[in-house]
Amino acid sequence: MNIVVCVKQVPDTATERKLRSDDKTLDRDAADGVINELCEYAVEEALRLKEAHGGEVTVLTMGPDKAGETIRKALAMGADKAVHLVDDALHGSDALGTSYALAQTLKKIGFDLVVLGSESTDARTGVLAAMLAERLDVPQLTFANKVEVAGKGTITIQRVTDYGYDKVEATLPAVVSVVEKINEPRYPSFKGIMAAKKKPVEKLGVADAEIDASKVGLANSWSEVADFAVAPPRAAGTVVKDEGDGGVKTADFLASKKFV
Amino acid sequence: MSEILVLVEQVEGQVKKVTLELLTLARKLGTPSAVWAGPGYSPEAKAKLAEYGAETIYVADSAEIGDYVVAPKAELLAQLVSDKSPAAVLVAATAEAKEIAGRLAIKIDSGVLTDVVGLQDGLVADQSIFGGGVNVQSRVTKGTPIVAVRPNATPVEAAAGAGAEEQVSVAVSAAAKAARIVERVKEEKGARPELTEAAIVVSGGRGVGSAENFSIIEKLADSLGAAVGASRAATDAGWYPHQFQVGQTGKTVSPQLYIAAGISGAIQHRAGMQTAKTIIAINKDPEAPIFELADFGVVGDLHQVVPQLTDEIAKRK
């Protein structure tokens, strides 16, 4: 099974995240870049599926040179090879542009299964997997907390819902997105880290992946950020020590706000 | 006034509150039309949608739409956009509706905005990003704007609309039937409101200490008619089901009131709840970062404070 895992570099949520004042895109220099957490779960799931069914795991990322760090992490975990879609023309692409560029690349490199995290911690749109399924015209198996591939290319997932989960069935090729409950990502071993250095990373530009440059990048996005401002900090509230009446005092506060 | 399509969110035929919020919002920008996608349409549903301003209700009361993941609903909306040329399409910013919005955006070659908390004239959208750290105004620049609005962001006001029904027949394509739902499994506990749309959420974290002790949190939630949430520490420990996790890798909630009990307030958790209007924190550790966000905080043991609070609320009812 030819599995492609899409991973994304995001600013570390433990550091301050900013937009750039000039073009209102993410300021990648303001915070440390890390692999999006749910992408690690996607890599882990891809590795488990490979271990169970054979095949190959390819990591795909789109982003500037620096985003190559996320590729190294995924290769160190055990992925076989990587494709890095990197081109200045891609800077500032919105979800439609990003899904288009990734879909073009996926068509070029081929896949039986595309695996990704259900959401990134920066944009948090949660739409990319659905968009990829739409663009690639393959089944959408998203928000999975369990994935099973049976013989003859049948794939079944548990799709997390508000009420529990849906069991969803499809045939490969397909797009799967995973939630954090699905597995426990492995830590790269020293051996894995050393081996990753020798694994092939193919860099593709817009032309290589047959991406129409007029459909990607900030200027060609389908939406724009008109303005932004740092949210004012929350005003400091009252903090009391419980002296046997903490619940009563909380009820008083709730009453003052008309919640009770 | 131009027409604005509102995709109805419903559970077993019951219209969800977020849909009433969307209709209220749509009335300020144009003429709202509700879109019913799936089985379960009823006179009660019609009355509810009309009560909150739906002038037209497009009814695609088809079991087939609900049998497949997301794609048929996107097809239905794409067909309606093509037939009616609305000024915008509004959906709830829930996991599924955002995916519908995403697929629709590609079908009709239009921009999509997610997690919107306000919508002004000219369809300029307010968004709160980076866990509430940055406020953004954004807009769609191509096509028919598709906007996913966060539950609880809009106060609901009733204002009667005509509620004229128009049956819509939709032939779900073979491609949209690619991912088939073969079974629905319900795990939700009791009759509590749905987490992302609840006006009040009571969440428990590491300090709760065990799965059994979550009954303390549930009792407080029930006294307030609230939903129950949990921090990642609590769901990782298996004390509460994963679908109730609030945080960066869980649900985002923006309730009127959020009560965090035994939750330290790590970034992971804050990213999912800090846009709540009022926050109350109960924690043993006076240094817990959750107190920086709290409008009211109690430094104390939740096992004493929470039951006392539950009793006190009962007394004052």
Chai-1 contact restraints between the chains, C-beta under 6 A:
chainA,res_idxA,chainB,res_idxB,connection_type,confidence,min_distance_angstrom,max_distance_angstrom,comment,restraint_id
A,T13,B,I267,contact,1.0,0.0,6.0,A-B,restraint_1
A,A14,B,I267,contact,1.0,0.0,6.0,A-B,restraint_2
A,R17,B,F130,contact,1.0,0.0,6.0,A-B,restraint_3
A,L96,B,A105,contact,1.0,0.0,6.0,A-B,restraint_4
A,T121,B,Q248,contact,1.0,0.0,6.0,A-B,restraint_5
A,T125,B,T114,contact,1.0,0.0,6.0,A-B,restraint_6
A,G126,B,K98,contact,1.0,0.0,6.0,A-B,restraint_7
A,V127,B,K98,contact,1.0,0.0,6.0,A-B,restraint_8
A,V127,B,G102,contact,1.0,0.0,6.0,A-B,restraint_9
A,A130,B,E99,contact,1.0,0.0,6.0,A-B,restraint_10
A,A130,B,G102,contact,1.0,0.0,6.0,A-B,restraint_11
A,A130,B,R103,contact,1.0,0.0,6.0,A-B,restraint_12
A,M131,B,G102,contact,1.0,0.0,6.0,A-B,restraint_13
A,M131,B,I106,contact,1.0,0.0,6.0,A-B,restraint_14
A,E134,B,R103,contact,1.0,0.0,6.0,A-B,restraint_15
A,E134,B,I106,contact,1.0,0.0,6.0,A-B,restraint_16
A,D137,B,A175,contact,1.0,0.0,6.0,A-B,restraint_17
A,P139,B,A178,contact,1.0,0.0,6.0,A-B,restraint_18
A,P139,B,A179,contact,1.0,0.0,6.0,A-B,restraint_19
A,Q140,B,V69,contact,1.0,0.0,6.0,A-B,restraint_20
A,Q140,B,V70,contact,1.0,0.0,6.0,A-B,restraint_21
A,Q140,B,A179,contact,1.0,0.0,6.0,A-B,restraint_22
A,L141,B,A179,contact,1.0,0.0,6.0,A-B,restraint_23
A,F143,B,A95,contact,1.0,0.0,6.0,A-B,restraint_24
A,V160,B,Q243,contact,1.0,0.0,6.0,A-B,restraint_25
A,D162,B,E194,contact,1.0,0.0,6.0,A-B,restraint_26
A,Y163,B,K186,contact,1.0,0.0,6.0,A-B,restraint_27
A,Y163,B,E188,contact,1.0,0.0,6.0,A-B,restraint_28
A,G164,B,V185,contact,1.0,0.0,6.0,A-B,restraint_29
A,G164,B,K186,contact,1.0,0.0,6.0,A-B,restraint_30
A,G164,B,E187,contact,1.0,0.0,6.0,A-B,restraint_31
A,Y165,B,V185,contact,1.0,0.0,6.0,A-B,restraint_32
A,D166,B,I181,contact,1.0,0.0,6.0,A-B,restraint_33
A,D166,B,R184,contact,1.0,0.0,6.0,A-B,restraint_34
A,K167,B,V182,contact,1.0,0.0,6.0,A-B,restraint_35
A,K167,B,E183,contact,1.0,0.0,6.0,A-B,restraint_36
A,V168,B,V69,contact,1.0,0.0,6.0,A-B,restraint_37
A,V168,B,A179,contact,1.0,0.0,6.0,A-B,restraint_38
A,V168,B,I181,contact,1.0,0.0,6.0,A-B,restraint_39
A,E169,B,R180,contact,1.0,0.0,6.0,A-B,restraint_40
A,E169,B,V182,contact,1.0,0.0,6.0,A-B,restraint_41
A,A170,B,A178,contact,1.0,0.0,6.0,A-B,restraint_42
A,A170,B,A179,contact,1.0,0.0,6.0,A-B,restraint_43
A,E180,B,T249,contact,1.0,0.0,6.0,A-B,restraint_44
A,K181,B,H242,contact,1.0,0.0,6.0,A-B,restraint_45
A,W222,B,G111,contact,1.0,0.0,6.0,A-B,restraint_46
A,W222,B,K142,contact,1.0,0.0,6.0,A-B,restraint_47
A,S223,B,G111,contact,1.0,0.0,6.0,A-B,restraint_48
A,S223,B,L113,contact,1.0,0.0,6.0,A-B,restraint_49
A,S223,B,S138,contact,1.0,0.0,6.0,A-B,restraint_50
A,S223,B,V140,contact,1.0,0.0,6.0,A-B,restraint_51
A,S223,B,T141,contact,1.0,0.0,6.0,A-B,restraint_52
A,E224,B,T141,contact,1.0,0.0,6.0,A-B,restraint_53
A,V225,B,V136,contact,1.0,0.0,6.0,A-B,restraint_54
A,V225,B,S138,contact,1.0,0.0,6.0,A-B,restraint_55
A,A226,B,Q137,contact,1.0,0.0,6.0,A-B,restraint_56
A,A226,B,R139,contact,1.0,0.0,6.0,A-B,restraint_57
A,D227,B,Q137,contact,1.0,0.0,6.0,A-B,restraint_58
A,F228,B,V134,contact,1.0,0.0,6.0,A-B,restraint_59
A,F228,B,V136,contact,1.0,0.0,6.0,A-B,restraint_60
A,A229,B,N135,contact,1.0,0.0,6.0,A-B,restraint_61
A,V230,B,V134,contact,1.0,0.0,6.0,A-B,restraint_62
A,A231,B,G132,contact,1.0,0.0,6.0,A-B,restraint_63
A,A231,B,G133,contact,1.0,0.0,6.0,A-B,restraint_64
A,A231,B,N135,contact,1.0,0.0,6.0,A-B,restraint_65
A,R234,B,L293,contact,1.0,0.0,6.0,A-B,restraint_66
A,G237,B,A294,contact,1.0,0.0,6.0,A-B,restraint_67
A,G237,B,D295,contact,1.0,0.0,6.0,A-B,restraint_68
A,G237,B,F296,contact,1.0,0.0,6.0,A-B,restraint_69
A,T238,B,F296,contact,1.0,0.0,6.0,A-B,restraint_70
A,V239,B,F291,contact,1.0,0.0,6.0,A-B,restraint_71
A,V239,B,G297,contact,1.0,0.0,6.0,A-B,restraint_72
A,V240,B,V298,contact,1.0,0.0,6.0,A-B,restraint_73
A,K241,B,V299,contact,1.0,0.0,6.0,A-B,restraint_74
A,D242,B,V298,contact,1.0,0.0,6.0,A-B,restraint_75
A,D242,B,G300,contact,1.0,0.0,6.0,A-B,restraint_76
A,D242,B,V305,contact,1.0,0.0,6.0,A-B,restraint_77
A,G246,B,V298,contact,1.0,0.0,6.0,A-B,restraint_78
A,G246,B,G300,contact,1.0,0.0,6.0,A-B,restraint_79
A,G246,B,V305,contact,1.0,0.0,6.0,A-B,restraint_80
A,G247,B,V305,contact,1.0,0.0,6.0,A-B,restraint_81
A,G247,B,Q308,contact,1.0,0.0,6.0,A-B,restraint_82
A,G247,B,L309,contact,1.0,0.0,6.0,A-B,restraint_83
A,G247,B,E312,contact,1.0,0.0,6.0,A-B,restraint_84
A,V248,B,E312,contact,1.0,0.0,6.0,A-B,restraint_85
A,T250,B,V298,contact,1.0,0.0,6.0,A-B,restraint_86
A,T250,B,L309,contact,1.0,0.0,6.0,A-B,restraint_87
A,A251,B,L309,contact,1.0,0.0,6.0,A-B,restraint_88
A,A251,B,E312,contact,1.0,0.0,6.0,A-B,restraint_89
A,A251,B,I313,contact,1.0,0.0,6.0,A-B,restraint_90
A,F253,B,F296,contact,1.0,0.0,6.0,A-B,restraint_91
A,K257,B,T278,contact,1.0,0.0,6.0,A-B,restraint_92
A,F259,B,L257,contact,1.0,0.0,6.0,A-B,restraint_93
A,V260,B,I313,contact,1.0,0.0,6.0,A-B,restraint_94
A,V260,B,R316,contact,1.0,0.0,6.0,A-B,restraint_95
